Amino acid sequence: MAKFVLEVNNLSKNFKERTAVDDVSFEIIEGEIFGLIGPNGAGKTTIIKMITGLTKPTAGEIYIDGISLKKHYEKAIAKIGGIIENPDLYSYMSGMENLKFFASLYPNIKQEKIDEIVKLVGMEKRIHDKVRTYSLGMKQRIGIAQALLHDPKLLILDEPTNGLDPNGIRDMRKFLIGLARKKKISIMVSSHILSEMELLCDTVAIIDTGKIITIKTLEQIKQGLQNEQKLCITCDYPNYAGKLIMMKYKIPVSLAGKTIMFAMDDSKTPEITAMLIKEGVSIFGINTITKSLEDVFSEILQQRNKSSEIK
């Protein structure tokens, strides 16, 4: 049975007359990378602040590794490491000096432990350099190293790739996936970069105006996208080819210039192309159009907005 490292039950947060988070519930299992995605102002950071104890919920319960945050705050919060926005480091000190300082705030963290974490985050070569000489990606790694010093069960990162260049984003993604897989640390990530979340996360929750709209694993999303993919064939007689496909497979076909488009599984491509060639159609190109997480996100929000307008 999967072990829940984080359980959020019916969580709400009100600011005077505004509801920032509205009856939110979800779970994160051990070793899972869980993505919280939504537009600016959707409530992502407020949820993270409640989980990390930076703000109190108006209602609801949070359990970290089975421990109630409300009833046993210190014991529960000790299970969390995280970076909210940017890592808070002393720029005039080296990376190692920063880690030693933060380690001194916890009991019994020895140098061997710090060295192990430095190796884990891949900062061995630059750890003795001043933080002010670090790139943003290096600072993020030291920030994560700081968050891992006390062996948390849950690592929470708010926009971890914000401001990184493409290489930095790729390196951060590989690092986080390795951390989850090798160390079995659960990671909760908030981001607005949907293409990156698609490559990073095991499960995503889409949030809008303080409410969770849907929670799906990436496998569920990918399966749904495969079912909705379109096959595009560019040929010399598109009208004729389209009619042949409609008659044989009983499906709608759309035209764009010399290209015909229709919903069909990739496995049918050889059969369809063979049929068209046999009927005298010359094929110039074949490709598949598949939706992305960004497409799914946009459609879900559009459907939600339409439902709100009807009400």
Secondary structure, DSSP 8 states (H G I E B T S, - for coil): ---EEEEEEEEEEEETTEEEEEEEEEEEETT-EEEEE--TTSSHHHHHHHHTTSS--SEEEEEETTEETTTSHHHHHTTEEEESSS----TTSBHHHHHHHHHTTSTT--HHHHHHHHHHTT-TTTTTSBGGGS-HHHHHHHHHHHHHTT--SEEEEESTTTT--HHHHHHHHHHHHHHHHHH--EEEEEES-HHHHHHH-SEEEEEETTEEEEEEEHHHHHHHHHHT-EEEEEES-HHHHHHHHHHHH----EEETTEEEEE--GGGHHHHHHHHHHTT--EEEEEEE---HHHHHHHHHHHHHHHHHH-
